[in-house]
Amino acid sequence: MSRFHVSITPEPDSFSSKTFHTAQSGLPYTANSSNHLNMSSNHNKYSVLLPTYNERDNLPIITWLLTKTFSENKLDYEIIIIDDNSPDGTLDVAKQLQRVYGEEHIVLRPRAGKLGLGTAYVHGIQNATGNFIIIMDADMSHHPKAIPEFIKKQRERDYDIVTGTRYANGGGVYGWDLRRKLTSRGANFIADLLLNPGVSDLTGSFRLYKKDVLHQIINATISKGYVFQMEMMVRAKQFNYSVAEVPITFVDRVFGESKLGANEIVGYLKGLWTLFTSI
């Protein structure tokens, strides 16, 4: 019998709120209170992979939010920054953050140039010491406050993967115009129609993986660019990995320019067709 199934849990409150509800009790958790979630009963370590390119303005903020979330919830963690030789000085900022938070929490693994998202993840996994891997965007589109919900959901049934979804009840997108929303919805609809992956947000990139699961999936994934995230979910289904979903609020980047343009859309459609015809 296949282990692949999807479970959905309610999302924390909106991006700007400091209060959200726990998945099991429904009781409010406030970031400023001393009633923090204690998740240290079973020792796990969480390695966050942050591929960066021209993110010098966003990196300090997302790093602060991550360290705050992990510390308040008494979680062992490391943030692995994989910078692809950003011309804006992102690596210099990362070095300053390492001095502030310590080498045990901020791990720098820069590369010589833009080598692609997939190889960035491979590079990050090779240097990760955690038994769980979290992948997310460095531009603050993904708020770290959802991470405790990911972890609680994973522990419910020892899921192999927990993925954030913008398109389940409680999820959403802020900061996009109508064209961008229609593009995203259309991309997910076409991908779901062709690939039947069993998840509601195939193009999402905020996920929690068991380390060995992510390693196997990446080794089997051949796509590049935006299709890479989709193929990872398709491969997860092929390998019968269990997947749970947590609704998230996606917020458009605060600093910098979006990397999604006409060339990326064309590349996505070509990659999707290639994936459909090869699986």
Residue pairs with C-beta under 8 A, 6 or more apart in sequence:
2 240
3 160
3 240
3 241
3 242
4 198
4 236
4 237
4 240
4 241
4 242
4 243
5 198
5 242
5 243
6 198
6 199
6 200
6 243
6 244
6 245
7 153
7 156
7 157
7 159
7 244
7 245
8 165
8 168
8 169
8 200
8 244
8 245
8 246
8 247
9 23
9 149
9 152
9 153
9 244
9 245
9 246
9 247
10 21
10 23
10 169
10 170
10 247
11 20
11 146
11 149
11 170
11 171
11 246
11 247
11 248
11 249
12 20
12 21
12 145
12 146
12 149
13 19
13 20
13 21
14 249
15 143
15 174
15 249
15 251
18 30
18 31
18 32
19 28
19 29
19 30
19 31
20 28
20 29
20 145
20 149
21 27
21 28
21 29
22 29
22 37
22 152
23 149
23 152
23 153
23 156
24 152
29 35
29 36
29 37
31 68
31 72
31 145
36 72
36 73
36 74
37 72
37 73
37 148
37 152
38 73
38 74
39 73
39 74
39 75
39 148
39 151
39 152
40 74
40 75
40 76
42 155
43 76
44 75
44 76
44 130
44 131
44 132
45 76
45 77
45 78
45 129
45 130
45 131
45 132
46 70
46 75
46 76
46 77
46 78
46 130
46 132
46 133
46 134
46 147
46 151
46 208
47 77
47 78
47 80
47 124
47 128
47 129
47 130
47 132
47 133
47 134
47 211
48 66
48 77
48 78
48 79
48 80
48 133
48 134
48 135
48 136
49 80
49 82
49 120
49 121
49 124
49 125
49 128
49 133
49 134
49 135
49 136
50 59
50 62
50 79
50 80
50 81
50 82
50 136
50 138
51 82
51 83
51 84
51 117
51 120
51 121
51 124
51 138
52 59
52 81
52 82
52 83
52 84
52 86
52 90
52 94
52 138
53 83
53 84
53 86
53 90
53 114
53 259
54 86
54 87
54 88
54 90
54 256
55 86
55 88
55 90
55 138
55 139
55 255
55 256
56 86
56 88
56 89
56 90
56 92
56 93
57 254
57 255
57 256
58 138
58 139
58 140
58 253
58 254
58 255
58 256
59 81
59 90
59 93
59 94
59 97
59 138
60 93
60 97
61 140
61 254
62 138
62 139
62 140
62 144
63 79
63 97
63 101
63 106
65 140
65 143
65 144
65 145
66 77
66 79
66 144
66 147
67 77
67 79
67 101
67 105
68 144
69 75
69 144
69 145
69 147
69 148
70 76
70 77
70 147
73 148
75 151
76 130
77 105
77 130
78 104
78 105
78 106
78 107
78 128
78 129
78 130
79 101
79 105
79 106
79 107
80 107
80 109
80 124
80 127
80 128
81 94
81 97
81 106
81 107
81 108
81 109
81 110
81 138
82 109
82 110
82 111
82 120
82 123
82 124
83 90
83 91
83 94
83 108
83 110
83 111
84 110
84 111
84 113
84 114
84 115
84 120
85 91
85 110
85 111
85 112
85 113
85 114
91 108
91 110
94 106
94 108
94 110
95 108
97 106
98 106
98 108
100 106
107 127
109 123
109 124
109 127
111 120
111 123
116 224
116 225
116 228
117 224
117 225
117 228
117 229
118 218
118 221
118 223
118 224
118 228
121 135
121 214
121 218
122 218
124 133
125 133
125 211
125 214
125 215
125 218
128 211
130 211
131 210
131 211
132 151
132 154
132 208
132 209
132 210
132 211
133 208
133 209
133 210
133 211
133 214
134 147
134 150
134 207
134 208
134 209
135 205
135 206
135 207
135 209
135 214
136 142
136 144
136 205
136 206
136 207
137 205
137 206
137 253
139 253
139 254
139 255
139 256
140 251
140 253
140 254
141 250
141 251
141 252
141 253
142 164
142 205
142 206
142 248
142 250
143 248
143 249
143 251
146 164
146 206
146 246
146 248
147 208
149 246
150 162
150 164
150 208
150 246
151 162
151 208
153 159
153 162
153 244
153 246
154 162
154 208
154 244
156 244
157 242
157 244
158 242
159 242
159 243
159 244
160 209
160 210
160 213
160 236
160 241
160 242
160 243
161 207
161 208
161 209
161 210
161 213
161 236
161 241
161 242
161 243
161 244
162 207
162 208
162 243
162 244
162 245
162 246
163 199
163 201
163 204
163 206
163 207
163 208
163 233
163 243
163 244
163 245
163 246
164 171
164 201
164 204
164 206
164 207
164 245
164 246
164 247
164 248
165 171
165 199
165 200
165 201
165 204
165 245
165 246
165 247
165 248
166 172
166 173
166 184
166 201
166 204
166 247
166 248
166 249
166 250
167 185
167 188
167 200
167 201
168 200
168 201
168 245
168 247
169 247
170 247
171 201
171 247
171 248
171 249
171 250
172 247
172 249
172 250
173 181
173 184
173 249
173 250
173 251
173 252
174 249
174 250
174 251
174 252
175 251
175 252
175 253
176 184
176 252
180 260
183 265
184 203
187 203
187 268
187 272
188 200
188 201
188 202
188 203
190 269
190 272
191 197
191 202
191 203
191 230
191 272
192 202
194 272
194 275
194 276
195 202
195 230
195 234
195 272
195 275
195 276
195 279
197 230
197 233
197 234
197 237
198 233
198 237
198 243
199 233
199 243
199 245
200 245
201 245
202 229
202 230
202 233
203 226
203 229
203 230
204 229
204 248
204 250
205 229
206 248
206 250
209 217
213 236
213 241
216 239
217 232
217 235
217 236
217 239
217 241
218 232
220 235
220 238
220 239
221 228
221 231
221 232
221 235
222 231
222 278
223 230
223 231
223 271
223 274
223 275
224 267
224 271
225 264
225 267
225 268
225 271
226 260
226 264
226 267
226 268
226 271
227 267
227 268
227 271
227 272
227 274
227 275
230 272
230 275
231 275
233 243
234 275
234 279
236 243
237 243
238 279
252 258
